[in-house]
Every structure is written in C-alpha cells, then in structure tokens.
C-alpha cells in the first residue's frame, strides 16, 4: 500500500560525496516527516537526519556540517546529500516516512525502505 524506494548509494573514497534519494508512493494522504537511518554491521540502527513537511531538520552530531537533508521538488521525495564522507559512515542507509495512509479510514503509518549500501573506502 505504501512503498519507499531508495537510490544513489555506492562506493566512494574518503572525502567524497554521494546523494541519496528516496521516493514514497502508494496510498499516501500526507507525510508528516521523512528521514534517513543507517545500520553498520554489528551495530544498531541509528538516526542520521530527519525533515518535517515544514522543513525543520534534525541531524545526529557526527554528520552535522557534512550531511544535508532536504525535501525534493517532486512530491513525497527526500534527499540526503553526504559530503566529506568518512569510513565510519559506511552502512546500509534506510529511508523512513511518518505518514498517513489514505482509505476508508485514514491511519498513521511508519514506512521503511529496503535500504541501500553506502561504502566509504580507499
């Protein structure tokens, strides 16, 4: 009923840049906020950045000044621009959306993408 599809991951050298994209589709009435999380091998999933429909943003300390989250021009899309990447940024990155599903009765739903690999290595 709701799908989140991530793109833009890959292998990059330390100091390089990548831009992740996430597009939400399906029975979406509205989106309250979207965000990016990541999970490195052997570690718990952690919040990277979030953005509300109004444009308010939140970042984890380790990415402040390097990553920028933004709402896309296309409806229900979000980007994560990642600059000055470090090996410790290596992880599977997941898109998340706090949204309202449309239907006979609207309801809140926390949607997740399948994840996309980002590897920072020389």
Secondary structure, DSSP 8 states (H G I E B T S, - for coil): -EEEEEE--EEE-TT--EEEEEEEEESEEEEEEEEEEEE-TTS--EEEEEEETT--EEE-GGGTTTEEEEE-SSTTEEEEEE-S--GGG-EEEEEEEEEEE-SSS-EEEEEE---EEEEE--
